[in-house]
Amino acid sequence: QVQLVESGGGLVQAGGPLRLSCAASGHDASTYTTAWSRQAPGKERGFVAAVRSSGAIPYYTDSMKGRFTISRDNAKTTVYLQMNSLKPEDTAVYYCAVARDFISLLSATSNYNYWGQGTQVTVSS
């Protein structure tokens, strides 16, 4: 079992930054591929970014490239999502998730086994 706790959400003005954290606990938590997804009101949950256990070659959905950065600190078993130049359309609940086994398609949210409870991000215009 892996437990995930997100933090860092809140209210921010458009153009501002915010950093989300995902703290993982449990067996081999630092060895899993970790992703961030988000769900806006009335919309399906969508993939944002993912990083493998090594931290190398992070993967982003196209609309996030250049604004969002995913990173991890395996010593702390924590994965971060640095979000810059936030827009009102970034308003959503942000979730982190981990994949227990190797996955080739990082953007498929169905590949992830464990999910956190989410943290609300609200961007005001």
Protein Blocks (a to p, Z undefined) as FASTA:
>chain_A
ZZdddehiacddehiacddddddedehklmpccddddddehiacddfbdcdfkopaiadd
fklgojaccdddfklopacdddehiafklgccddddddfbacfblmlmklpmbdcebjad
dddZZ
